[in-house]
Amino acid sequence: MCGIAGWLGSLPDGENYTERMVKALHHRGPDGHGIRSWPEATLVHTRLSIIDLSPTGAQPMANEDGTVWTIFNGEIYNHRELRHDLKVRGHVFKGHSDTEVLPHLYEEEGPEFVSKLRGMFALAIYDARTRTLLLARDRFGIKPLFYAPGKDRLSFASEIRPLLELPGIDTRPDKQAIYDFAALFYVPAPETFYVGIRALQPGELLEAQLNRDGVSWKTRTYYLWSITPDPTLTLDQATERANEFLTTAVQRQLESEVPLGSLLSGGIDSSLVSVAAQTALDGELRTFNVRFPEKEYDETWAATAVAEHIGSRHETLDMNGVGGTWEHVTSLLSHAGQPFADTSLFAVNAVCRLMRRHVTVALSGDGGDEGFAGYDSYWRIARIAKLQRLAPPIWRTGAVGLAPLGRLGIVPDSLPQRIRDLAGADNTAIIQALLCWVREEEHKSLCRIADALPLRRLFEPQWEHHLPPGASRLDRLSAHATEVDTRLTLPNDFLFKVDTASMKKSLKVRVPMLDEDLFAFGLSLPHHLKVNGRTCKKVLRTLAERKLPRAVADKPKWGFGIPVDSWVDGDFKVALSDVLLGPSTGLPEFFRPKAYRPIVEAFCQGDAYPGISRQGLYQRAIMLLSIHLALGHGLV
């Protein structure tokens, strides 16, 4: 994996800023860097060598006559097929890296060449003949790409922090991004925390051109997923096809000239990936899991059971001594480049730090939940759809009856209000309620931003849904949830988290579950092949029953997180209270202190808070800390 950056247009003292960008991206590419400059443009690349370790794999990389140049972060899994076709057309190659196909393919296809790429990528093409810069991001958004447009210059980078090294960038806080972040705990693309910096979206292409009046640019979508369930599929057929697609996907992603391993967490997805990799490598796979001291967070038993079952070379990496100090937490939050409050970031980063001692490339199971309905929300929507058939007065009566039980702790004390919220909700409101960390009522009481666009806009359908005639409400809700999970949460939260945590440690993470064919097949599954009662991911669980120990195949889904109260130390809680509730914080400009003060106090003092779990308090505290840092208190 690598880091890319550069610009098109005017930048006085460009050599100085180039050095700053290289330094800011060093962790993404510690094996070397390359620079190619023209009077009107510069391309910057930092290299983590995986394929073609020789000088012929270095970037920036050009076509035969040096008129088209590229820098690239990611992997193209069909590069061999593309290379063969290009050679037939007369193109000449110097090495065997996947990057080298890009300038030649651009020559043949123009901007549409990105539609032929299979894999994960963020890339830049500079066409010196037309002074045109092209930026593109893969269909899922596995690799990030940010840009800062201006009249005289358009700059770009794999991360936000290199762009903050450049002059003329509008770094004022984006109020809409803060408003959205306070509910989602991530910033949704194309927004970023900064007014002058945007995020390229998954499946999006940016074309910029330098002309007499400066730099003109436009973005467009080159790929958008669609959902077309196949009602003729049987469970046996679906399981066989999933196995075929997964096997092929893993085989595609095993190419490496450096040590490779698999993160075997003990869950179904990572276990199935490890089974396929062990088979393809003929018994030479290295697998790893992380052991937490707290039993309720530890899945070592499942990981070791799978490793013994498949015969991999397994190592358990202990998390002892990896504590949440103030310096550690704030350093990682700052490294994200903008506010981010998915607290599993800390666990993923710890895993990557430990794995990087042994391997440079890691396979993971990310993406299986989105493609095959692995989240609890998929059985919850069935319950909500069923309950909504009842008359509204029955809902209201039920909510009133549950209120005393909530006060006694017999049921979650947020449940009565949740029931009232969902009683008359339409599909979009249901999905929003299930996937937002903060309920709408709490969000409104917290935020002072009065003129923001509503959160609902993010949850409205944007894909094409081709459901069969007579599709049920549940089928439509399921398709809607799948889209939002894939389009919104996956790239902006989960994939951003993995990229941030892994690249900080120069570890390359591959995600076979996000193979295009495998994922498209997941989108073709009707709801009844995804969920059975409260059991989600029906097809992959059926496959797991054939390939894994039964205890692992039947194991309920565990979130990958850290033990909140025992992980962060007492000094952290004291410092958190001091900075978030002290006079120097900028939080009151955007949030009402009377809304967030009691939440911070409850978390730091170890107290219960009505309607919010300890984990929820911790996440809200990290959300506020992320904003505090970004407002000039350390996030640079």
C-alpha positions as CSV (number, residue, x, y, z in Angstrom):
1,M,0.0,0.0,0.0
2,C,1.2,3.5,-0.7
3,G,0.5,7.2,-0.3
4,I,-0.3,9.5,-3.1
5,A,-0.5,13.3,-3.3
6,G,0.0,16.2,-5.7
7,W,-1.6,19.1,-7.5
8,L,-2.5,20.7,-10.8
9,G,-2.0,24.5,-11.1
10,S,0.1,27.1,-9.4
11,L,2.0,26.6,-6.2
12,P,5.0,28.9,-5.6
13,D,7.9,27.2,-3.7
14,G,6.5,23.8,-4.8
15,E,9.6,21.9,-3.9
16,N,9.3,22.8,-0.3
17,Y,5.7,21.7,-0.1
18,T,6.5,18.5,-1.9
19,E,8.9,17.6,0.8
20,R,6.3,18.4,3.4
21,M,3.7,16.1,1.7
22,V,6.3,13.3,1.5
23,K,7.0,13.5,5.2
24,A,3.3,13.5,6.0
25,L,2.8,10.4,4.0
26,H,5.9,8.5,5.0
27,H,4.0,6.0,7.2
28,R,2.0,4.9,4.2
29,G,5.1,4.2,2.2
30,P,8.2,3.7,4.3
31,D,10.1,1.9,1.5
32,G,10.9,5.0,-0.6
33,H,9.3,7.8,-2.5
34,G,9.1,9.3,-6.0
35,I,8.3,12.7,-7.4
36,R,7.5,13.9,-10.9
37,S,7.1,17.6,-11.5
38,W,6.1,19.9,-14.4
39,P,5.8,23.7,-14.3
40,E,2.0,23.2,-13.9
41,A,1.7,20.0,-11.9
42,T,3.4,17.6,-9.4
43,L,2.8,14.0,-8.5
44,V,4.1,12.5,-5.2
45,H,4.3,8.9,-4.2
46,T,5.4,7.1,-1.1
47,R,6.0,3.4,-1.5
48,L,5.2,0.3,0.5
49,S,6.6,-2.4,-1.7
50,I,4.4,-5.5,-2.2
51,I,4.5,-6.5,-5.9
52,D,7.6,-5.9,-8.1
53,L,10.1,-4.9,-5.4
54,S,12.6,-3.8,-8.1
55,P,13.1,-0.2,-9.3
56,T,10.7,-1.0,-12.2
57,G,7.9,-1.0,-9.6
58,A,8.7,2.6,-8.5
59,Q,6.2,5.4,-9.0
60,P,5.3,7.8,-10.6
61,M,5.1,5.6,-13.6
62,A,4.6,6.5,-17.3
63,N,3.6,5.2,-20.6
64,E,6.2,4.5,-23.4
65,D,6.7,8.2,-24.5
66,G,6.3,9.8,-21.1
67,T,3.1,11.7,-21.9
68,V,0.8,10.0,-19.4
69,W,1.9,9.5,-15.8
70,T,0.2,7.8,-12.8
71,I,0.5,7.4,-9.0
72,F,-1.5,4.7,-7.4
73,N,-2.5,3.5,-3.9
74,G,-4.1,0.0,-3.8
75,E,-4.1,-3.2,-5.9
76,I,-5.5,-4.2,-9.2
77,Y,-6.4,-7.9,-9.0
78,N,-7.0,-8.3,-12.8
79,H,-3.8,-6.6,-13.8
80,R,-2.4,-9.7,-15.5
81,E,-5.4,-10.0,-17.8
82,L,-5.3,-6.3,-18.6
83,R,-1.6,-6.4,-19.3
84,H,-2.1,-9.3,-21.7
85,D,-4.7,-7.4,-23.7
86,L,-2.5,-4.2,-23.7
87,K,0.5,-6.2,-25.0
88,V,-1.6,-7.5,-27.8
89,R,-2.4,-3.9,-28.7
90,G,1.3,-3.1,-28.9
91,H,2.1,-1.6,-25.5
92,V,5.5,-2.2,-24.0
93,F,6.1,-2.8,-20.2
94,K,9.2,-2.5,-18.2
95,G,8.2,-4.4,-15.1
96,H,5.4,-6.5,-13.7
97,S,3.6,-4.3,-11.1
98,D,-0.1,-3.8,-11.3
99,T,0.4,0.0,-11.4
100,E,2.1,-0.1,-14.8
101,V,-1.1,-1.1,-16.6
102,L,-2.8,2.2,-15.6
103,P,-1.1,4.7,-18.0
104,H,-1.4,2.3,-20.9
105,L,-5.0,1.5,-20.2
106,Y,-5.8,5.2,-20.0
107,E,-4.2,5.7,-23.4
108,E,-6.6,3.2,-24.9
109,E,-9.8,3.9,-23.0
110,G,-9.5,7.5,-21.7
111,P,-11.2,8.3,-18.4
112,E,-13.5,5.2,-18.8
113,F,-10.5,2.9,-18.1
114,V,-11.4,2.9,-14.4
115,S,-14.5,0.8,-15.1
116,K,-12.2,-2.1,-16.1
117,L,-10.3,-2.1,-12.9
118,R,-11.0,-4.8,-10.3
119,G,-9.6,-4.1,-6.9
120,M,-9.1,-1.4,-4.3
121,F,-7.6,1.9,-5.4
122,A,-7.2,5.6,-5.2
123,L,-5.3,6.8,-8.2
124,A,-4.2,9.9,-10.1
125,I,-3.4,10.2,-13.9
126,Y,-1.7,13.2,-15.3
127,D,-2.0,13.7,-19.1
128,A,0.8,16.1,-19.9
129,R,-0.5,16.5,-23.5
130,T,-3.8,18.1,-22.4
131,R,-2.7,19.3,-18.9
132,T,-5.5,17.2,-17.4
133,L,-5.5,15.5,-14.0
134,L,-7.8,12.6,-13.3
135,L,-8.5,11.2,-9.8
136,A,-10.5,8.1,-9.1
137,R,-11.6,5.9,-6.2
138,D,-12.7,2.2,-6.2
139,R,-16.3,1.1,-6.2
140,F,-16.5,0.5,-2.4
141,G,-14.2,3.3,-1.2
142,I,-11.6,0.9,0.3
143,K,-8.9,3.4,-0.3
144,P,-9.4,7.0,0.6
145,L,-8.7,10.1,-1.5
146,F,-9.2,13.7,-0.6
147,Y,-8.9,16.9,-2.7
148,A,-8.8,20.6,-2.2
149,P,-10.2,22.6,-5.2
150,G,-9.4,26.2,-5.8
151,K,-9.4,28.7,-8.7
152,D,-5.7,28.4,-9.4
153,R,-4.9,24.9,-8.0
154,L,-6.5,21.6,-7.3
155,S,-4.5,19.5,-4.7
156,F,-5.1,15.9,-3.6
157,A,-3.8,13.3,-1.2
158,S,-4.5,9.9,0.3
159,E,-5.0,11.6,3.7
160,I,-6.2,15.0,4.8
161,R,-3.0,15.9,6.8
162,P,-0.8,16.4,3.7
163,L,-3.3,18.9,2.3
164,L,-3.1,20.9,5.5
165,E,0.6,21.4,4.7
166,L,-0.3,23.5,1.6
167,P,-1.1,27.3,1.6
168,G,-4.4,28.7,0.5
169,I,-6.6,25.8,1.8
170,D,-9.8,27.0,3.6
171,T,-9.5,25.2,6.9
172,R,-12.6,26.7,8.6
173,P,-14.7,24.0,10.3
174,D,-17.6,22.7,8.0
175,K,-20.7,23.1,10.2
176,Q,-22.7,20.6,8.1
177,A,-19.9,18.0,8.6
178,I,-19.9,18.7,12.4
179,Y,-23.7,18.4,12.5
180,D,-23.6,15.0,10.7
181,F,-20.7,13.7,12.6
182,A,-22.4,14.3,16.0
183,A,-25.1,11.7,15.0
184,L,-23.0,9.3,12.9
185,F,-19.6,9.5,14.7
186,Y,-18.0,9.7,11.2
187,V,-18.0,12.4,8.5
188,P,-19.8,11.3,5.4
189,A,-18.2,12.0,2.0
190,P,-18.0,14.2,0.1
191,E,-17.8,16.3,3.3
192,T,-14.8,16.6,5.5
193,F,-14.3,18.6,8.7
194,Y,-12.7,21.4,6.6
195,V,-14.6,23.7,4.3
196,G,-11.9,23.7,1.6
197,I,-11.3,19.9,1.5
198,R,-13.6,17.3,0.0
199,A,-13.5,13.5,-0.1
200,L,-13.9,11.7,-3.4
201,Q,-16.8,9.2,-3.0
202,P,-16.7,5.5,-3.9
203,G,-17.1,4.9,-7.6
204,E,-16.4,8.5,-8.3
205,L,-14.1,10.2,-10.9
206,L,-12.7,13.7,-10.8
207,E,-11.4,15.4,-14.0
208,A,-9.5,18.7,-13.7
209,Q,-8.0,20.8,-16.5
210,L,-5.6,23.7,-16.4
211,N,-6.6,26.5,-18.8
212,R,-6.0,30.3,-19.2
213,D,-8.5,31.1,-16.4
214,G,-7.1,28.6,-13.9
215,V,-8.2,25.1,-13.0
216,S,-11.7,23.9,-13.9
217,W,-12.9,20.6,-12.5
218,K,-15.9,18.3,-12.2
219,T,-16.8,15.0,-10.6
220,R,-19.1,12.2,-11.9
221,T,-20.0,8.7,-10.8
222,Y,-18.5,6.0,-12.9
223,Y,-20.1,3.1,-11.0
224,L,-23.2,2.8,-8.9
225,W,-24.3,-0.5,-7.4
226,S,-27.9,-1.8,-7.9
227,I,-29.9,-4.4,-6.0
228,T,-31.7,-7.0,-8.0
229,P,-32.8,-10.0,-5.8
230,D,-33.2,-13.3,-7.6
231,P,-36.3,-15.0,-6.2
232,T,-35.4,-18.4,-7.9
233,L,-32.3,-19.0,-5.8
234,T,-32.4,-21.8,-3.3
235,L,-30.3,-22.0,-0.2
236,D,-28.1,-24.8,-1.6
237,Q,-27.6,-23.0,-4.8
238,A,-26.7,-19.8,-3.1
239,T,-24.3,-21.5,-0.7
240,E,-22.4,-23.2,-3.6
241,R,-22.1,-20.0,-5.6
242,A,-21.0,-18.1,-2.6
243,N,-18.3,-20.7,-2.0
244,E,-17.1,-20.5,-5.6
245,F,-17.0,-16.7,-5.6
246,L,-15.2,-16.5,-2.3
247,T,-12.6,-19.1,-3.3
248,T,-11.9,-17.1,-6.5
249,A,-11.8,-13.8,-4.6
250,V,-9.2,-15.1,-2.1
251,Q,-7.1,-16.6,-4.9
252,R,-7.0,-13.3,-6.7
253,Q,-5.8,-11.5,-3.6
254,L,-2.9,-13.8,-2.5
255,E,-0.3,-12.3,-4.9
256,S,2.6,-10.9,-2.8
257,E,6.4,-10.7,-2.7
258,V,6.5,-10.0,1.0
259,P,5.2,-11.9,4.0
260,L,1.4,-12.4,4.0
261,G,-1.0,-13.5,6.8
262,S,-4.7,-13.6,7.7
263,L,-6.4,-11.9,10.6
264,L,-8.4,-14.7,12.1
265,S,-10.6,-13.0,14.6
266,G,-12.8,-16.0,15.2
267,G,-15.8,-14.7,13.3
268,I,-17.4,-16.4,10.3
269,D,-16.0,-14.0,7.6
270,S,-12.4,-14.0,8.6
271,S,-12.6,-17.8,9.2
272,L,-14.0,-18.5,5.7
273,V,-11.3,-16.2,4.2
274,S,-8.6,-18.1,6.1
275,V,-10.0,-21.5,5.0
276,A,-9.9,-20.4,1.3
277,A,-6.4,-18.9,1.7
278,Q,-5.0,-22.0,3.4
279,T,-6.3,-24.2,0.6
280,A,-4.9,-21.9,-2.1
281,L,-1.5,-21.7,-0.4
282,D,-1.3,-25.5,0.1
283,G,-0.9,-25.3,3.8
284,E,1.4,-22.3,4.1
285,L,-0.9,-19.7,5.6
286,R,0.0,-17.8,8.7
287,T,-3.0,-16.7,10.8
288,F,-3.2,-14.3,13.8
289,N,-5.7,-13.4,16.4
290,V,-5.5,-10.9,19.3
291,R,-6.2,-12.0,22.9
292,F,-7.8,-9.5,25.3
293,P,-7.4,-9.9,29.0
294,E,-11.1,-9.5,29.5
295,K,-12.9,-12.7,28.8
296,E,-16.1,-11.1,27.4
297,Y,-14.0,-9.5,24.6
298,D,-11.8,-12.5,23.8
299,E,-12.5,-14.9,20.9
300,T,-9.2,-16.7,21.1
301,W,-11.0,-20.0,21.6
302,A,-12.8,-19.6,18.2
303,A,-9.7,-18.5,16.4
304,T,-7.6,-21.3,17.6
305,A,-10.3,-23.8,16.9
306,V,-10.4,-22.7,13.3
307,A,-6.6,-22.6,13.0
308,E,-6.4,-26.2,14.3
309,H,-9.2,-27.2,12.0
310,I,-7.5,-25.9,8.8
311,G,-3.9,-26.5,10.0
312,S,-2.6,-22.9,9.6
313,R,0.5,-21.6,11.3
314,H,-1.3,-19.7,14.1
315,E,-0.1,-17.1,16.6
316,T,-2.1,-15.4,19.3
317,L,-0.9,-11.9,20.0
318,D,-1.6,-10.6,23.5
319,M,-3.1,-7.2,24.2
320,N,-1.6,-7.0,27.7
321,G,0.0,-3.7,28.4
322,V,-1.7,-1.8,25.4
323,G,-3.6,0.7,27.5
324,G,-5.6,3.7,26.6
325,T,-3.4,6.6,27.8
326,W,-4.2,10.2,27.0
327,E,-1.3,10.4,24.6
328,H,-2.1,7.2,22.8
329,V,-5.8,8.0,22.3
330,T,-5.3,11.6,21.2
331,S,-2.4,10.6,18.9
332,L,-4.5,8.1,17.0
333,L,-7.5,10.4,16.8
334,S,-5.2,13.1,15.4
335,H,-3.7,10.7,12.9
336,A,-7.2,10.2,11.4
337,G,-7.0,13.8,10.0
338,Q,-10.5,14.7,10.9
339,P,-13.0,13.8,13.7
340,F,-13.7,10.1,14.0
341,A,-15.4,8.3,16.9
342,D,-15.7,4.7,16.1
343,T,-13.9,3.5,19.1
344,S,-13.0,0.1,17.6
345,L,-10.3,2.1,15.8
346,F,-8.1,1.6,18.9
347,A,-8.6,-2.2,18.8
348,V,-7.9,-2.4,15.1
349,N,-4.8,-0.3,15.4
350,A,-3.5,-2.5,18.2
351,V,-4.0,-5.6,16.0
352,C,-2.2,-4.0,13.1
353,R,0.7,-3.0,15.3
354,L,1.1,-6.5,16.5
355,M,0.7,-8.2,13.1
356,R,3.1,-5.8,11.4
357,R,5.9,-7.4,13.4
358,H,5.3,-10.6,11.4
359,V,3.7,-9.8,8.0
360,T,3.4,-6.9,5.6
361,V,0.1,-8.0,4.0
362,A,-3.0,-9.1,5.9
363,L,-6.3,-10.6,4.7
364,S,-9.4,-9.6,6.7
365,G,-13.1,-10.5,6.7
366,D,-14.4,-6.9,6.3
367,G,-17.3,-6.6,3.9
368,G,-19.2,-9.8,4.6
369,D,-21.8,-8.2,6.8
370,E,-22.8,-5.6,4.1
371,G,-23.0,-8.1,1.3
372,F,-24.8,-10.9,3.2
373,A,-26.8,-9.1,5.9
374,G,-24.7,-9.7,8.9
375,Y,-25.9,-7.0,11.3
376,D,-28.7,-7.2,13.9
377,S,-30.5,-4.4,12.0
378,Y,-31.6,-7.0,9.4
379,W,-33.7,-9.0,11.9
380,R,-34.8,-5.9,13.7
381,I,-36.4,-4.5,10.5
382,A,-38.5,-7.6,10.2
383,R,-39.8,-7.1,13.8
384,I,-40.5,-3.4,13.1
385,A,-42.3,-4.1,9.9
386,K,-44.5,-6.7,11.7
387,L,-45.2,-4.5,14.7
388,Q,-46.1,-1.5,12.4
389,R,-49.2,-3.5,11.3
390,L,-50.6,-2.8,14.8
391,A,-52.7,0.3,15.3
392,P,-50.7,3.3,16.6
393,P,-52.7,3.4,20.0
394,I,-51.3,-0.1,20.7
395,W,-47.7,1.2,20.2
396,R,-48.4,4.1,22.5
397,T,-49.8,1.8,25.1
398,G,-46.9,-0.5,24.9
399,A,-44.4,2.4,25.3
400,V,-46.2,3.6,28.4
401,G,-46.3,0.1,29.9
402,L,-42.6,-0.4,29.3
403,A,-41.6,2.9,30.9
404,P,-41.6,1.6,34.5
405,L,-39.6,-1.5,33.4
406,G,-37.0,0.8,31.9
407,R,-36.7,2.8,35.1
408,L,-36.1,-0.5,37.0
409,G,-33.5,-1.6,34.5
410,I,-35.4,-4.7,33.3
411,V,-35.5,-3.4,29.8
412,P,-33.3,-0.6,28.2
413,D,-34.7,2.7,29.5
414,S,-34.4,4.0,25.9
415,L,-36.8,1.4,24.6
416,P,-40.1,3.2,25.3
417,Q,-39.0,6.3,23.4
418,R,-37.6,4.1,20.6
419,I,-41.0,2.5,20.2
420,R,-42.7,5.8,20.0
421,D,-40.2,7.0,17.4
422,L,-40.7,4.0,15.2
423,A,-44.5,3.7,15.5
424,G,-45.3,5.7,12.4
425,A,-41.9,5.8,10.7
426,D,-41.5,5.3,7.0
427,N,-38.7,3.1,5.5
428,T,-36.1,5.9,5.5
429,A,-36.8,6.9,9.1
430,I,-36.5,3.3,10.2
431,I,-33.1,2.9,8.6
432,Q,-31.9,6.2,10.0
433,A,-33.1,5.3,13.5
434,L,-31.3,1.9,13.4
435,L,-28.0,3.2,11.9
436,C,-27.5,6.5,13.7
437,W,-25.6,6.3,17.0
438,V,-27.5,9.3,18.4
439,R,-31.3,9.5,18.3
440,E,-32.8,12.5,16.6
441,E,-34.2,14.0,19.8
442,E,-30.8,13.9,21.5
443,H,-29.1,15.2,18.4
444,K,-31.3,18.3,18.2
445,S,-30.8,19.0,21.9
446,L,-27.0,18.7,21.5
447,C,-26.4,20.7,18.3
448,R,-26.5,24.5,18.1
449,I,-26.2,24.4,14.3
450,A,-29.6,25.7,13.2
451,D,-29.2,25.9,9.4
452,A,-27.9,22.4,8.7
453,L,-29.4,20.1,6.1
454,P,-31.3,17.2,7.7
455,L,-29.7,13.9,8.4
456,R,-32.5,12.1,6.5
457,R,-31.0,13.1,3.2
458,L,-28.1,10.7,3.8
459,F,-30.5,7.8,4.3
460,E,-32.7,8.3,1.2
461,P,-32.3,5.6,-1.5
462,Q,-29.8,6.6,-4.2
463,W,-29.3,3.2,-5.9
464,E,-31.6,1.4,-8.3
465,H,-33.6,-1.3,-6.5
466,H,-35.1,-3.8,-9.0
467,L,-37.3,-5.8,-6.7
468,P,-39.8,-8.4,-8.2
469,P,-43.5,-7.5,-8.5
470,G,-45.2,-8.0,-5.2
471,A,-42.1,-7.6,-3.1
472,S,-43.0,-7.2,0.5
473,R,-42.3,-4.3,2.8
474,L,-39.6,-6.4,4.5
475,D,-37.9,-7.0,1.1
476,R,-37.8,-3.3,0.4
477,L,-36.5,-2.5,3.9
478,S,-33.8,-5.1,3.5
479,A,-32.6,-3.6,0.2
480,H,-32.7,-0.1,1.7
481,A,-30.6,-1.2,4.7
482,T,-28.1,-3.0,2.4
483,E,-27.7,0.2,0.3
484,V,-27.1,2.5,3.3
485,D,-24.7,0.0,5.0
486,T,-22.7,-0.2,1.8
487,R,-22.9,3.3,0.5
488,L,-22.7,5.3,3.7
489,T,-21.4,3.3,6.7
490,L,-18.9,1.0,5.0
491,P,-16.7,3.6,3.3
492,N,-16.9,6.4,5.8
493,D,-16.7,4.4,9.0
494,F,-15.4,0.8,8.7
495,L,-13.1,1.1,5.7
496,F,-11.8,4.5,6.8
497,K,-11.1,3.0,10.2
498,V,-9.2,0.0,8.8
499,D,-7.1,2.2,6.4
500,T,-6.3,4.7,9.2
501,A,-5.3,2.0,11.7
502,S,-3.4,-0.2,9.3
503,M,-1.5,2.4,7.3
504,K,-0.3,4.1,10.5
505,K,1.6,0.9,11.0
506,S,2.5,0.4,7.3
507,L,0.4,-2.8,7.1
508,K,-1.5,-3.6,3.9
509,V,-5.0,-5.0,4.5
510,R,-6.9,-6.8,1.7
511,V,-10.6,-7.5,1.9
512,P,-11.6,-10.5,-0.3
513,M,-15.3,-10.2,0.9
514,L,-15.4,-7.0,-1.2
515,D,-14.5,-8.7,-4.4
516,E,-16.8,-7.3,-7.1
517,D,-18.3,-10.6,-8.2
518,L,-18.8,-11.9,-4.6
519,F,-20.4,-8.7,-3.5
520,A,-22.7,-8.5,-6.5
521,F,-23.9,-12.0,-5.8
522,G,-24.7,-11.0,-2.2
523,L,-26.8,-8.2,-3.6
524,S,-28.8,-10.7,-5.6
525,L,-29.9,-12.6,-2.5
526,P,-33.6,-12.1,-1.4
527,H,-34.2,-11.4,2.2
528,H,-35.3,-14.9,3.2
529,L,-31.8,-16.2,2.2
530,K,-30.1,-13.6,4.3
531,V,-32.0,-13.8,7.6
532,N,-33.8,-16.5,9.5
533,G,-35.5,-15.3,12.7
534,R,-32.7,-13.6,14.6
535,T,-30.0,-15.4,12.7
536,C,-28.3,-13.2,10.1
537,K,-26.0,-14.0,7.2
538,K,-27.8,-17.2,6.4
539,V,-25.9,-18.2,3.3
540,L,-22.4,-17.7,4.8
541,R,-23.5,-19.4,8.0
542,T,-24.6,-22.4,6.0
543,L,-21.2,-22.4,4.2
544,A,-19.5,-22.1,7.6
545,E,-21.3,-25.2,8.8
546,R,-19.6,-27.1,6.0
547,K,-16.1,-25.7,6.4
548,L,-15.7,-24.8,10.1
549,P,-16.1,-26.3,13.5
550,R,-19.8,-26.3,14.4
551,A,-19.2,-24.2,17.5
552,V,-17.7,-21.5,15.4
553,A,-20.3,-21.7,12.6
554,D,-23.1,-21.3,15.2
555,K,-21.4,-18.6,17.3
556,P,-23.3,-15.3,17.4
557,K,-21.7,-12.2,15.9
558,W,-19.3,-10.3,18.2
559,G,-18.4,-6.7,17.7
560,F,-14.7,-6.0,17.5
561,G,-14.1,-3.6,20.3
562,I,-12.2,-2.9,23.5
563,P,-13.2,-3.0,27.2
564,V,-14.1,0.6,27.8
565,D,-13.6,1.3,31.5
566,S,-10.6,-0.9,32.0
567,W,-8.8,0.1,28.8
568,V,-8.6,3.9,29.3
569,D,-6.8,4.8,32.5
570,G,-7.8,7.1,35.3
571,D,-5.5,9.9,34.1
572,F,-7.2,9.8,30.7
573,K,-10.6,10.4,32.3
574,V,-9.3,13.3,34.4
575,A,-7.7,14.9,31.3
576,L,-10.8,14.3,29.3
577,S,-13.0,16.1,31.8
578,D,-10.5,18.9,32.1
579,V,-10.3,19.6,28.4
580,L,-13.9,19.1,27.3
581,L,-15.5,20.9,30.3
582,G,-12.7,23.5,30.6
583,P,-12.8,27.1,29.4
584,S,-10.5,26.7,26.5
585,T,-12.5,24.2,24.4
586,G,-14.3,25.4,21.3
587,L,-17.1,22.9,21.7
588,P,-19.8,25.5,22.9
589,E,-19.7,27.2,19.5
590,F,-21.4,24.1,18.0
591,F,-22.9,22.2,21.0
592,R,-24.9,23.1,24.1
593,P,-22.8,22.5,27.2
594,K,-25.9,21.6,29.2
595,A,-26.5,18.7,26.8
596,Y,-23.0,17.3,26.8
597,R,-21.6,18.2,30.3
598,P,-23.6,15.5,32.2
599,I,-22.6,12.9,29.6
600,V,-18.9,13.7,30.0
601,E,-19.2,13.7,33.8
602,A,-21.0,10.4,33.9
603,F,-18.4,8.7,31.8
604,C,-15.4,10.1,33.7
605,Q,-16.9,9.4,37.1
606,G,-18.1,5.9,36.2
607,D,-21.7,6.8,36.8
608,A,-24.8,5.4,35.0
609,Y,-26.7,7.7,32.6
610,P,-30.4,7.3,31.7
611,G,-30.8,5.9,28.2
612,I,-27.1,5.5,27.4
613,S,-24.9,2.5,28.0
614,R,-21.3,2.8,29.2
615,Q,-20.1,2.1,25.7
616,G,-22.5,4.8,24.4
617,L,-21.1,7.3,26.9
618,Y,-17.5,6.4,25.9
619,Q,-18.3,6.9,22.2
620,R,-20.0,10.2,22.8
621,A,-17.0,11.4,24.9
622,I,-14.6,10.3,22.0
623,M,-16.9,12.1,19.5
624,L,-16.6,15.4,21.5
625,L,-12.8,14.9,22.0
626,S,-12.4,14.4,18.3
627,I,-14.1,17.7,17.6
628,H,-12.1,19.4,20.3
629,L,-8.8,18.3,18.8
630,A,-9.9,19.3,15.3
631,L,-10.8,22.8,16.5
632,G,-7.1,23.6,16.9
633,H,-6.2,21.5,19.9
634,G,-4.0,18.9,18.4
635,L,-5.4,17.4,15.2
636,V,-2.8,18.4,12.6
